[in-house]
Amino acid sequence: MRILLRKISDQRHALRLVRDGGACEEVEQETRSTLVHDLLHYAVEAEAGIATGFWGSLAAGVTLDEMNDRTQAALGARAGELGAIERVVGALSSAAKGRPAAEVVAGLRRYAASLDTTMPDWLTEPFVEAVQERLRRLLGRWRATAYGAAMELAWGDGQDGDA
């Protein structure tokens, strides 16, 4: 799947998905609250090798409307895993703001312990550092994207689409 992020203004961007086979879907979004979150999903899911997260679900044909449906009816069995990934991405938002990986992982361990659960095996300090670096590169590419132009990412088939 190709992911095209077109810069409309500092406040707005368009997210266009071009799925394998050519099916397209596009939505205009408010940049401040969604862009970093979506790129953080990309960095986390790519670094962890998660094929069934936000981007993998979209690549598999789940629509943006279905992903945004609060009832999660269309997601079926994906809903639980997507919720778990969303919690990790939410927790890593502090890492996106530069918080040291050791602090992020320690906080996540405390959080998991408070819920009497465990963190995924891949959620380590080196993983958080890799996510931070990937996100740094992605945001640098976004800042270098001209108004009206699109930053393109690839998802699927083991591609490192943000290189």
C-alpha positions in Angstrom: 0.0 0.0 0.0 1.2 3.5 -0.8 0.5 6.2 1.8 0.5 9.8 0.5 0.5 12.7 2.9 -0.2 15.9 1.0 0.7 19.1 2.7 -2.2 21.6 2.2 -1.2 24.1 4.9 0.5 24.1 8.3 -2.9 23.2 9.7 -4.3 20.7 7.2 -3.1 17.7 5.2 -4.7 15.0 3.1 -4.1 11.3 3.7 -4.4 9.2 0.6 -4.2 5.4 0.6 -3.5 3.6 -2.6 -4.0 -0.1 -1.9 -2.5 -3.0 -3.9 -4.8 -3.4 -6.8 -5.3 0.3 -7.2 -8.2 1.0 -4.8 -7.9 4.6 -3.4 -9.2 6.4 -0.4 -8.5 9.9 0.8 -9.4 12.1 3.7 -8.5 15.6 4.7 -7.2 15.9 8.3 -6.3 18.5 10.9 -2.5 18.2 11.1 -1.7 19.2 14.7 -3.6 16.4 16.3 -3.3 13.6 13.7 -0.1 13.7 11.8 2.4 12.9 14.6 0.0 10.3 15.9 -0.3 8.6 12.5 3.5 8.8 11.9 4.1 7.3 15.4 1.8 4.4 14.5 3.9 3.9 11.4 7.2 4.0 13.3 5.9 1.7 16.0 4.3 -0.8 13.7 7.2 -0.9 11.3 9.8 -1.3 14.0 7.8 -4.0 15.8 7.0 -5.8 12.5 3.2 -5.6 13.3 1.2 -6.5 10.2 -2.2 -6.2 11.9 -2.0 -2.7 13.4 -3.5 0.5 12.0 -1.5 0.6 8.8 -1.7 -3.2 8.2 -5.5 -3.1 8.7 -5.8 -0.3 6.2 -3.6 -2.2 3.7 -5.8 -5.3 4.2 -8.9 -3.3 3.1 -10.3 -1.9 6.3 -11.6 1.6 5.4 -10.7 4.8 7.2 -14.4 5.2 8.1 -14.4 1.7 9.6 -11.2 2.5 11.5 -12.8 5.6 12.9 -16.1 3.9 13.9 -16.3 4.1 17.7 -18.4 0.9 17.8 -15.6 -1.0 16.1 -18.2 -3.2 14.6 -16.4 -3.6 11.3 -13.1 -4.4 12.9 -14.3 -7.7 14.4 -11.3 -9.7 15.8 -8.9 -6.9 14.9 -10.5 -4.6 17.5 -8.7 -6.1 20.5 -5.2 -6.1 18.9 -5.7 -2.6 17.6 -6.7 -1.4 21.0 -3.5 -2.8 22.5 -1.4 -1.2 19.8 -3.2 2.1 20.3 -2.3 2.0 24.0 1.4 1.4 23.2 1.4 4.2 20.6 -0.3 6.5 23.2 2.3 5.7 25.8 5.1 6.3 23.3 3.9 9.8 22.6 6.2 11.0 25.4 9.1 9.3 23.5 8.0 11.3 20.4 8.6 14.4 22.5 12.1 13.3 23.3 11.7 11.6 26.7 14.6 9.2 27.2 13.9 5.6 26.2 14.8 4.3 29.7 12.2 6.5 31.3 9.6 5.5 28.7 10.1 1.8 29.2 10.2 2.1 33.0 6.9 4.0 32.9 5.4 1.4 30.7 6.5 -1.4 33.0 4.9 0.4 36.0 1.7 0.9 33.9 1.6 -2.8 32.9 2.2 -3.9 36.5 -0.6 -1.7 37.7 -2.9 -3.5 35.2 -1.5 -6.9 36.3 -0.3 -7.5 32.7 3.0 -7.5 30.8 4.5 -5.5 28.0 5.1 -7.1 24.6 8.6 -8.6 24.4 9.6 -6.2 21.6 8.9 -3.1 23.8 12.5 -2.5 24.9 14.8 0.6 25.2 16.5 -0.2 21.9 13.0 -0.5 20.3 11.9 2.9 21.7 15.2 4.5 20.5 14.6 3.0 17.0 11.0 4.4 17.0 12.3 7.8 18.1 14.9 7.8 15.2 12.4 6.6 12.6 9.9 9.3 13.8 12.6 11.9 13.7 13.4 11.0 10.0 9.7 11.0 9.1 9.1 14.4 10.7 12.1 15.7 8.9 10.8 14.5 5.6 7.4 16.1 6.4 9.0 19.5 7.2 10.9 19.3 3.9 7.6 18.6 2.0 6.5 21.6 0.0 2.9 22.9 0.2 0.8 21.0 -2.3 3.3 18.2 -2.5 3.0 14.7 -0.9 5.3 12.7 1.2 5.0 9.0 0.2 5.4 6.0 2.4 5.0 2.4 1.6 3.4 -0.3 3.8 3.6 -4.1 3.3 5.8 -6.8 1.8 8.7 -6.0 4.1 9.4 -2.7 2.5 11.1 0.0 4.5 8.9 2.6 3.1 10.3 5.7 4.9 14.0 5.3 3.8 
